[in-house]
Structure formats: C-alpha cells, structure tokens
C-alpha cells in the first residue's frame, strides 16, 4: 500500500504537449478515477504512473519513492488493461502465476496465493482453461486476479470495463468497488464513462485537453462544477447551458426574449455581465403555482420508465432545453409547461473561459 | 432469393486463363511427367536406345552409398541453413521490433539481400573466401587459420551453408517482424509490469506466440535449402571437394548432365518431387492451426 504523488507532471511527444503540469496527491488506500473524453490524456497519465511512458517533466512518486526512472517492474504496481492482455498461450493458472514465478516466489506459496485469489474472484473452476475458452466477463476476472495475486501497493485500471456489455459492466463495476474496499489498495482508475467515475471514485480528476479541469469528490463535482466542461461532462442527461446576462442589480439573470430567473446570491459585482447559465435537467420542475417561473415549449418526449425526458425550447429565446421529470408523464408536442428551478441549483459560468462565477 | 446467373458460353474466360495454364503445362506438368517416365528407363552409354526397367533405377539408388551420403548431407545442410538463417533473422527482428527512430530505413536495408539472386549471393561469398584472393581468407590467415574450402570439405560445406543462410535471413526477418508486430502491445506491457525483463519477455511471451510463423518458416527454409540452392552450390564449390557439398539437387544435375545417367537422375528428381509434395502437405495441414490472441 502506498500513496502516489504527482508533482507538475507533464508529457509531450516532440513539440506536442499532451499533459500539462498535473499535480495530485493520492492518499493511501484511496480509489481515484481519472475521467475525461477520449484523447484528453487520461490513459497517458496512467501509463506514466505505470512506467510504460516516460515522464517528460515533473516528478512522480509511489510510496515516497521517486519512480521517474524506475522500470514498471520495480514500481510495485499491477495493471488491468482494457483488452485484458491475458497471455493467450498460458492457462488461467499460469497467467496468474507468471508474475510470482518471475519474483521467485516458492511453488507452494504461488499455488496457495493463486487459489485464494481465484476463490475471491470465483474463477476457481477455470484455472486450467486457456483465456480463449473464457467469456468476456471471465477474462476480466482473470485479468483482475493476475493483478491481485501479486499483492502490489498500487492498482492501475485502464478502462477495464469498456469491452463488456452494459449489464456485465454494471455488475463488474460493483465488484471492483467491493474488492477495492476489501483489499484497501490504492487504486487509480481511468475511464471515459462518467457514471463509472462517479460510482467508483472516492475522488475524481476531470481531464480535458491535457489540463486538469477539476479535482474533487463526486458530490463536489456534481454540486459545484468548477468549469462549464465539468458541469456538462458530469451528469446524464447533461446540463443545459443557456446564454444570459446578469441584471443591473445582480439579483437576476435575464435571458434573451425577456425571461428572468432570480439568483440565490447577490451577483452585483458581475452586474450586466454576459453569462452562461447551467441548469441540470433533473433540477427543473413543472410548477403550476404562482412562484417565479418560465415556460418550456415541448418538442420531443422520451419515456425511460422511471423518468420522462422532455426536450423543447426555453422561454421566448428559443434555446434548447431538456427537462427530466420523474415517473411517466403524458405530455404532448407543442404543449407549454410552466417550469421552475431552485435558484441554488443554477450555475453561472464565464462564457469565454468557462470558469464558474462566484458571487 | 439469389438469382442464378447464367453466362453465355464464351471463349473469353478460357482465353484469360490460357496463359497461366500453358505456363503450368509447359514448365511443370510436362517436365514432371517426362521425369516420371524417364525414371523408369535406362539409356545406353551412347544415348541411342533406352530400355524400360520399371523401378530398377530407384532400387539401385537406395543401394548406392553415394546417394545415401548425399541424402544425409542434404538433411544436415538444410537444417543448418534453416536454423542459422532463422536464428539470425529472429535476433534481427527482435531488435528491429524495438527500434523506433529510422525503423523504416533499417528494415529496408535488412530486406535487401532477398533481392539478390542465389548465384550472385554464391559469387559474393566465393570472392570473400577465395583461398588466394579472399578478404576473409586473408583475415583468417592473419589470425593464424589457413582457410581453403577447395581442399577442406568441412570448410566448403560451412561456406555453402553460410551463403545460403545469408540469402534467407531477409525473408525470415520479414516474417518474424510481421509476426512480432501483430502481438498486441499490451501483452508485452503486461509482462513488463509482471516483472519480466526483455529477454524473459522474448522467451516466455513473444517466442511462443510467433510459433506458427516459426513453423511456417521452418518448412519454407527447408524447402529452399533442398531445392533452390543449386545456384549457390554451383557458384561456390560445384559440389566439391570430393562431393563434400554435393546435395541432392546438385547430384541430380551432376548425374544427369555431367554423368549422363538420365534414368538415375530422373529417379532422383522424382524422389525430390515426393519430398516437396509431402512438405507442402505438412505446411497446409499444420500451418493453418494458429494461436489466437
């Protein structure tokens, strides 16, 4: 077990910089997730921790040992790959025993450890099979078994669930979480799937274009996204963004077309400033009372069973807006719904750099 | 439902395949059948008449210690060539697989020897090892070793093996490199994380995974050494000294065109034909069984 320190870690290929000054302190036993769209550099960052990519600048340390110049084998890590990377010519048993054999662990000890790990992962019956005879989910377990059996101080996961079907993915996600809690080994998990990120991670790093957008717990990211990118990335369906302007007195936002919504705090220092207003689909409610509200002209309705997604246009301005209503609602096209939102659920972002605006 | 298409009978398709069929018939079927027929004949010393003798030529061959000696020599020669060229190619491929800068140039240079004709390859080595003029002979002389493959049968054999193997290295290299590059990179990375160094990775992961290619090349190289090394032997040693490098293909030529024993020579080529057929069958039967990732 170990903590991981990243100190101004950067990566560039020739002149092309792909990661910029990443700072992060991952605590001992913590499960952290690096999340971002494809091409944001998240896998590269993981591979730098693993030692599969050179660190161009900065310093990475695992358990108080600077690992910049250490071979992957010397870093005391284990990695689970997206395509599992099981050795096709070896049985499941030998796949799991390979690392231990290299370390020179005695034979009976190897057998004991492999069998115990196989028991934890419920793959005891397949130990003699070759990887080709296993299903996707079983291969995934073997890949994890190979990592666990070595009892490393850090686990690295590189999109381990993306090759599984949706149902299996949910099941394995839960198992990974339970396993990590049980073993208490520091884990770094890379994914492009925000649901995986939110459910698995104690803390998340949202990466975009090689820059850290935000670091924080899933709740922090959801409730106080630091940038419009994070706000749009976390949550499904994603947040609605509407162009607006802060009023003269700083107490309202004014939308083009004349609608206004009041703000929770006094934004007078940003008076008259154009802003990007973010509202999550699940925070918008249909409200027939006399409370302050705005209208929503319905275009398309999607029924998910538990929820109903209502796509349409907002107010008189005509911007697209999605509303998520709980339960099954019968709403016709062209209908106009009165909507309201709790002012504290409105997020304001700078339209130019996407930063969150504070009162 | 698919409509069954009927073509009007036409000469065009026959015309289009004709060149290939003519080439096959003239250069393969016809000579092969001639060899088969000739192998059952014995010609008199002046070439004026021939007699049908059934399998006497074959029976005689298998009682001939010169022929059996050539057989052994060929097996030794073929496996030495196959082993040497493959071992060398494998080493080069393993190194090229790790090269990043200038990889294309490096590979192109390694492929060049394949474009050299066997006779030319033989001629190159003959010059380098010539007992009076050769640069290697000179170097060996300086080091205190007197090289003369024209007198020493072992040295002559060594020289034809080297010359043949050198020519095959490029071909083998190409296949090994392709096989290595088709191994998913993550497997190698997983092994690296598991603690295996480059050498261990090579022997425990890469080598087992390219085994289908190794087997394929083994057959190809043995076939090459059996049948396509005539030019090299002819240029380097002419089968000498004292038949030390007379391999089967060379003996076919020597007995048939120099010794003028057409029946015996034809019988030898029929045996060679059977060998190549069986090697091809092995090739098709087993090479298809691939390791899948």
Interface residues (C-beta under 8 A of the other chain):
Chain A: X50 X51 X52 X71 X72 X73 X77 X78 X79 X81 X82 X83 X85 X87 X88 X89 X98 X99 X102 X103 X132 X146 X150
Chain B: X184 X186 X187 X189 X190 X191 X192 X193 X194 X195 X196 X197 X200 X204 X205 X208 X209 X291 X292 X293
